[in-house]
């Protein structure tokens, strides 16, 4: 357990809502300093909370103190396991207008904050502290060490240098506000007071704290998940990757593009994760039972593919349908499509009926799979839902309803696609909240 002295000011507790604290003799008052310095409480020791604490403490200097309350045994737990232990710190898309297009929820609100602190500033922040970042071909940025521990060590070192108090194993059970200060009931039995509070903890607890302080919560549902498909085609094709595909839900505007992976459980890969993110709420509403249609040859349409295949009856008439994949699809996938088209075994292109060609074109561009549930993407732990964005001032990340209360990270109704976008939202909202709390 990491524990440093928490310095908070002593104030009279007058409101009736605080009376239950006074009646609990077992509770200890956290030691109070004699100075009139500003006291900041950060609830949550994840990426957003720690980053906000650093920004706040560095801006405050000797004018105040910052304490992080983390319920778990260690801070930055999700940073440690993200990206398979490598930590996708951010994305190389530095144009805010391009960047916000990768947030199914919260993109419009993040446009202004990204102009002030976005990927360019994030990269400079880490590299100035001895963590060089490497850009991958897909524009994801990882530490050159390829180890999330490098990012964690950097953040914790910056927090120590800034004089931040970190208390692990010390969750916050309740927060009350008397109009001037906040009163925090800690899981240790202590009471702490603070001038300003940042909620930066994900999960149900953070949302419960926000709701108790009067905020509307958009119901959380999973985002970035894979599809369970009880279909023998998936089992037969398990391990096959289609480099570029488009997945959509017929009858809706939902779609996702990118590489597609067949698994024993069903469908995965960036195309599916993006579809699940954009359709998180709609897919939850239908109980994750819907039809997923796949185009294996985007941007080609069914008529365009039919035209290409018809030409093969003349140009490659002696070749057999089953043994040659003419459009660049994985051979095993092509064989499955040919079998599903009803073509007889051993048939050559010159002998292939037009109806079979049309069937093949449709299967290559609009194969349908019945989805019967979702599976967790093990490298991402993302939900949509959280504190309503209408109730937050995105210039400062301060509550519009409760002055002195700030938000950052997962507690907000913001979520991004895979590729470092969720971490970037944490750095950006954390930096804005931290600097604003110090003013």
Secondary structure, DSSP 8 states (H G I E B T S, - for coil): -------B------SGGGHHHHT-TT-EE--B-SS--EEEEEE--SHHHHHHHHHHHHHHGGGEEEEEE-SSSSS-HHHHHGGGGT-EEEES---HHHHGGG-TBTHHHHHHHHHHSSHHHHHHHHHHTT--EEE-TTSEEEETT--HHHHHHHHHHHHHHTT-EEESS--EEEEEE-SS-EEEEETTSEEEEESEEEE---HHHHHHHHHHTT--EEEEEEESEEEE---HHHHHHTT-EEEEEEEE-TTSS-EEEEEEEE-SSEEESHHHHHHHHHTHHHHHHTTT-EEEEEETTTT--HHHHHHHHHHHHHHTTTSBTTT--TTS--HHHHHHHHHHHT--TT-BGGG--HHHHHHHHHHHHHEEEEE-EEEE-TT--EEEEEE-GGGEETTTTEESSSTTEEE-GGGBS-B--TTTHHHHHHHHHHHHHHHHHT-
